[in-house]
Structures are given as C-alpha cells and as structure tokens.
Amino acid sequence: MNESIEPKLSSQRSNELRAVVAMSIPIVVTTASRALMSFVDFYMVTKLGEESMAAIVPAGMTVFIYIALGMGCVMAVSTFASQSLGRENFRECSAYAWQGVWLALVFALGGLALAPALRPVFALYGHAPGVAHQELIYARIILLSVGPTVGAVALASFFNGIHKPRVTMFSALEANVINVVLNYCLIFGKFGFPEMGIAGAAWGTVAATAYRVIRLAVTMCLPRYHEKFACRHTWRWSRQRIVGLLRVGAPQGFQWLSDVLVWSLFVGWLIGTKFGTTALAASNIAWQFMGLAFMPALGVGHAVSAMVGRAIGQGNPALARRFVNIGVAITTLYMFAVAVIYFVGRDWLVAQFLSPDVANRAEVIAAAGALLVCAAVFQVFDGAGMTYVSALRGAGDTAWPAGMFIISHWVMVIGGGWTIIYLFPQWGPLGPWIAAAGLIIVTALLLGWRWMYGPWEKIQLFKHEEPAASQALEQPDEPDAEVIAADTPAAT
C-alpha cells in the first residue's frame, strides 16, 4: 500500500510546485513592473542633476504614505475573492472588487484634500531649498495618481484572487510602456512636448496609472468574466462588504501607512538631515535596488496569498500549508541569489546611476555600495517574511501582523536607527541601515512563527453568510485545477 501511495504523493507535490510557479510568474512580472516604473522615473530624473535625484524618492514616499493606506485596505479584495472562488460563490468575487473601487474613489478625494499639507511636510525634512522645491513639484502632481493606483490594486486583486493573474500582468506591462514613453517626452521635451523636468516624470506616472485602472475595469466587464462572476451587476455600494473589506484590509492599510511613514522618515530624516545630500543620494540608489529585488518576492507572496485563500475556501488548510512551504523556498532561494549579486557587483551597479561628471561621484559609490552589502544580508530573510505575511492575509489574519509591524518598525528602525547614530556617529548612514536589517530579520522570524502556530485556521470570513450553491469551476489560466482539488495524502 505504501508503494502505491508514494508515487501519488510525489506527483501531488510536483503538481503543487508547478501550480505555485505558474501562478507566481505573471504576478512577479506585475510587481516587478511596478518597481520598474519607479526605477525608470528615478533613472531618468538622475539626468537632471543631484537635486532632482535627491528629491524624487522622499517626495514619492511622502505621497505613498497615503497611497499605501488605500492599497492595504483594498488588497483584501484578493482574500475575499479567492476564498469566494474556493466556496464557488462567484458573484461575491466581483462584488468585493467593486467595493474596492468605491474605496479608491474615497481615497482619491482625500488625496486632493491633503495637497495643502505638502509644503509644511517638506519643510520639516529640512532639505536644501533646491531639493525641497523639486520635492513639492513632484508630490503635488503625484497626488492625482492616488485614485487610479488604489483602484488598479483593487481590480488587480480581483483577477489574482480568481487565479487570472495574466490580466494584471499585461495591464502593468502596458502601463509601464506608457510611463517610459511619456517620461522621455515630458522630462526632456522630446517630439514637440514641453520640457518639464521632474514634473514630467510625475505626469507620466499619473497617465500610466489612469490607463491601468481603466484597462482592468473594461476587461472585468467583458463577457468572459461577466458570465461567470456577474461583473456588470455587482457594482453598487454595499455597506456589509465594505465593512468586511475594512475589517481585513484596514489593519494592513494602517500597517502599510506606518511602514511607508517609517521608511520616509528613515530616508528623509535619519539619512537626509543627519548626513547630507550625498548620503541621501546614496540611500536613494540603494533603495531602488532593494525595490527591484523586493517586488518579485512580493509577487510570489501575492500568488501564495490567493492560493491559500482558495484552499481555505475549499476547506483544505493542509493544502494551504504546502503552498506556503513552496513559496518560502522559492523566495528564499531567489533572495539569496540577489544577495550574492549585490555583494559582488555593488560598486558597478551603483555606478550605472551616475554620470562621470556628477559631483562627489566616488563618495556616492562608496556609500551606496556599503548599503547594498547591508541589504544583501537582510534580503534573504525578507523573502520568507513577505511570503508568510501574504499567507496570513490570504487566511484573513491581518490584525496581529499589522500590530507587530507597526510596533517593531517604530522601535527598531526609528528608535534603533537614531540610537545608533547617537552612539556610533562614525558609522555614518550605514548605522541606521544596520538597524533596518535587524528589523527585517526579527519580523521574518515572528511571521514564520505566526503562520506555523497561529490561529488562522479558525478564522471564518463568511460565517454570517449562507453557503453558496455549487457551480462548475471554469478551467483557470494556470494549471492548478488538479492541485487545488487534491486532498490530503490519505485521500489519494
């Protein structure tokens, strides 16, 4: 009997691995393209001089503090859509997606109301006048991207939740093309467009995000999706669903707000005001490389979250655990490879951002190279941590991770970073980055513990709803139908 079970187990594990990889690849491309948009903005703006290069990351992160709150809230669409898919309650998948769009409109209005606060916020950073002026120009325009960005995340979460990530991938790639073309035209004044400098980078991003949310909404209403998910009929505001989204998404939203606020203070205050423009430029360069590495691992996490949600919706937590184990292995191996590249090629990588005539070029290369070594150490842990927190989100367990993140970030990054600067000023900007490395290692270990021993299996998102009638599942884009249906080894 054991001889007959072992080949089946091996085949099942292979199917599960293929399912995770097939689901992850489009989402990895999507998240990597999101980082690429920021990377392209930064790279093109570096051609405008040191002031613009120093301004774009603090300005973008300041606005992203608010965007992150909205993104975190609507990311819960994936949790509800994937679990509804597992329960075969297909109409609820699109209903929660539209509630995410309604929330995006609310955040868009809030973003416009925040515009007058930008000038005093940047004044608090204490950056050089030229840098502060560039920050204000960029941030005022980027505020217009709040609604499209949050709305696009909500609709992308719907497609990921129903295991159709290729739709989100193509929309992201198309948006990146639009961003690159408009950046080139508007930053440098090409093909008859006005030369707008850093403002051109902001307008390119606004246009690209607006295109993406429209593209996703139109696709969602096509017959292919409407016939199964009733997408054209579920668009009305639903207080009950909004409350459900906020119950799961708000903790994550406030966590993301806190995270971005912490990292904005980390870059803009701890680095920018304590060590000057050269250190700020070096940290901005290191941050861009971190984003490029971070986003693919985050994409695997999003894929795992959707697969965990669907498995839980089907009442199969054992399958959810196996998906998470596979995801952790993939992200850890990937981040280890990235760490090796950062360590070996750090000076060459940094030099690609700097033209030969940039002031303090050697100092920027040396400082940013040291920061990449620090990033190489902690990113191995970061991949596993992202997978575990995504898995917990797929199960609806967001409050505990959010509380842990908020407390640890303020204590270790801000408090620890300031303490290291005070006690070891000779370490320069590397000191706060060491505190950040400690944070990422500790949180990864805590999230792993929470997934392995936490109460996520007892969470019931739909306990107040009547069970949905069974409906035949449509074959998904990815080859996971067989794996999702697989039960525990005993059932094989």
Secondary structure, 3 states (H helix, E strand, C coil): CHHHHHHHHHHHHHHHHHHHHHHHHHHHHHHHHHHHHHHHHHHHHHCCCHHHHHHHHHHHHHHHHHHHHHHHHHCHHHHHHHHHHHCCCHHHHHHHHHHHHHHHHHHHHHHHHCHHHHHHHHHHHCCCHHHHHHHHHHHHHHHHHHHHHHHHHHHHHHHHHCCCHHHHHHHHHHHHHHHHHHHHHHHHCCCCCCCCCHHHHHHHHHHHHHHHHHHHHHHHCCHHHHHHHCCCCCCCCCHHHHHHHHHHHHHHHHHHHHHHHHHHHHHHHHHHHHHCHHHHHHHHHHHHHHHHHHHHHHHHHHHHHHHHHHHHHCCCHHHHHHHHHHHHHHHHHHHHHHHHHHHHHHHHHHHCCCCCCCCCHHHHHHHHHHHHHHHHHHHHHHHHHHHHHHHHHHCCCCHHHHHHHHHHHHHHHHHHHHHHHHHCHHHCCHHHHHHHHHHHHHHHHHHHHHHHHCCHHHCCCCCCCCCCCCCCCCCCCCCCHHHHHCCCHHHC
